[in-house]
Amino acid sequence: MLEREVTETMAGIWQITRTPGLQVTVEGNNVGFWWVPKNTRVRLGYLTMPMFLTLAPVEIVAFIERELKRQGYDPRQWRNDFAAFKKNPFSSQN
C-alpha cells in the first residue's frame, strides 16, 4: 500500500516538472530526492515519509525547485506549462 502512495505522488510530481534525471529513493522512513545531471549525482534533500505523504505534489516540487536553485540551476525551465487548462473546468456545462 505504501509503495502505491509513493508511486502516485511521484506521478503527480513528474506531471508538474520535467526535471531531467530526477530520482527518488525510499530509505527506511525517509524519501530522498536526487538529481542526476550528466554523470554526477546531486542530493537535493530528504523528507520523512509522513511529511511526504501529507504534502501535495506541487508542494514537493516547490521543495525540489528550491534545492535546485541552491545548486545554481533555474528549475523553471523544466516546469510543464498548464496555461491551456481552463480555470473553471465545468464552465462549458452551464
C-alpha positions in Angstrom: 0.0 0.0 0.0 2.8 2.4 0.9 4.5 1.7 -2.5 1.3 2.7 -4.3 1.1 6.0 -2.5 4.7 6.9 -3.2 4.2 6.0 -6.9 1.1 8.1 -7.2 2.7 11.1 -5.5 5.8 10.8 -7.8 3.5 10.5 -10.8 2.0 13.8 -9.8 5.4 15.4 -9.3 6.5 14.2 -12.8 3.3 15.7 -14.3 4.3 19.1 -12.9 8.1 19.1 -13.7 10.2 17.6 -16.4 13.4 17.9 -14.5 15.8 15.5 -16.3 17.4 12.9 -14.1 15.1 13.5 -11.1 15.1 10.4 -8.9 13.6 9.3 -5.7 14.7 6.8 -3.1 12.9 5.3 -0.1 15.3 4.7 2.7 13.5 3.5 5.8 11.3 6.3 7.0 12.8 8.9 4.6 12.2 9.8 1.0 15.3 11.1 -0.7 15.4 13.3 -3.8 18.3 13.1 -6.2 19.2 14.9 -9.4 21.5 13.1 -11.8 22.7 15.6 -14.4 25.2 14.1 -16.8 27.4 11.8 -14.7 27.1 13.3 -11.3 24.6 12.6 -8.6 23.4 15.6 -6.5 21.4 15.1 -3.3 18.5 17.5 -3.2 17.3 16.6 0.2 15.1 14.2 2.3 11.5 14.3 3.5 10.2 12.0 6.2 7.7 9.5 4.9 4.8 11.1 6.9 5.6 14.5 5.6 6.0 13.2 2.0 2.6 11.6 2.2 0.8 14.6 3.6 2.3 17.2 1.1 0.7 17.8 -2.3 2.9 17.1 -5.3 3.1 20.8 -6.1 4.5 21.4 -2.6 7.1 18.8 -3.1 8.0 20.3 -6.5 8.5 23.6 -4.7 10.9 21.9 -2.3 12.8 20.3 -5.2 13.0 23.5 -7.1 14.2 25.4 -4.1 17.1 22.9 -3.7 17.9 23.1 -7.4 18.2 26.9 -7.1 20.6 26.4 -4.2 22.7 24.3 -6.6 22.8 27.2 -9.1 20.2 25.9 -11.6 17.0 27.5 -12.9 14.3 24.9 -12.4 11.6 26.9 -14.1 12.9 25.7 -17.4 11.6 22.2 -16.6 8.1 23.2 -15.4 5.3 21.9 -17.5 3.0 24.6 -19.0 -0.6 24.3 -17.8 -1.7 27.5 -19.5 -4.0 25.6 -21.9 -6.1 24.3 -19.0 -9.3 26.2 -18.2 -9.6 27.8 -14.8 -13.1 26.5 -14.4 -13.4 23.1 -16.0 -17.2 23.0 -15.5 -17.9 26.3 -17.3 -18.9 24.5 -20.6 -21.7 22.7 -18.7 -23.6 25.8 -17.8 
